[in-house]
Amino acid sequence: MEFDTAYCTDRGNIKEVNQDALLIKTASSRFGNIVFLAVCDGMGGLEQGEVASSTMIKYLSDWFNEELPQILRIQQYVDLIQDSIKSLIDKVNRQLMEYGRESGIKLGTTLTAMLVIDEQYIVVHVGDTRLYEISNEVKQITVDQTLVEREVKMNRLSPKEAECDPRNHILLQCIGASKNLEPEFLHGRVKNQTIYIICCDGFRHKITKEEMKQEFGKIVPKREDLLFEQCRKLVRLNKERGEKDNITVVALQCL
């Protein structure tokens, strides 16, 4: 399978600093093309969120370059990848918590990352960044780890009520601020003629799933410039509608 990738990130209308960070890594292997995507959203209400998000992205980039090639030499690599990423996140979580204690500050970041090998994907998820699958419909792959989402699961809130609930920014865990961190791992297969996007919450506040489908539903092979423009168009639309948060999206087009 062939892949195109694109991204757009913007500090938005209000914030002086972009606390989001992103990653796109690609490689060729005996399994075919490999793609690694990630978005981290430094916590908006915490100090130095950009430190937390950029630190997590740096460690993920180093992991892809240095550790993943060694893991792929082993036939049963899926569990090893998951264990390795879990250990990496635990390490970053401890380092950020220690940095925060020493500096007298609070910092943290969400994370949603997707690794595609041999058309199989492994997703790791912490917080409320999201992964969507977009073709004839828009399917949310990840589940927000928020107080409001937990209330919906327990039937204390309806999905409609959750959209307007003032607690919808309260996370149940994030990297750098959660002592007992449990990343969620998801597995599946990417689909041909489908686009996957990872985005921060600022990307999805002001646009609808239908608008995502209308824009990202246009599959044009070998035209990454168009995929970049699709990302930029939806980021601009969020800004035009008054989004106050940072806005980031990473896109993967499967061909």
SULRA-V212065 format. One line per field, one symbol per residue. ss: DSSP state (a for helix, b for strand, c for the rest). psi: psi as a letter, one per 20 degrees, with the letter a starting at -180 (. if undefined). Layout:
ss = ???
psi = ???
This chain:
ss = ccbbbbbbbbcccccccccbbbbbbbbbbccbbbbbbbbbbbccccccaaaaaaaaaaaaaaaaaaaaaaaccccccaaaaaaaaaaaaaaaaaaaaaaaaaacccccbcbbbbbbbccbbbbbbbcccbbbbbcccbbbcccccbaaaaaaacccccaaaaaaccccccbcccbccccccccbbbbbbccccbbbbbbcaaaaccccaaaaaaaacccccccaaaaaaaaaaaaaaaaaccccccbbbbbbbbc
psi = qqqqqrrpqqiahgqhpojqqrpopqrqriibqppoqqppopphjqqlhhggghgggghhghgghggghhhiipgnighggghghghgggghggghhgggghikrpqrqrppqppppljqqppppobjqqpqpodiropogrppmrgghhhghjkiqqhghhhjpijijoqhqqpijognpnqppqqapqqqlqppqpqrhhhjhjqrhhhgghgiinooqkmhhhhghgghghghggghjjpirqppqpqopp.
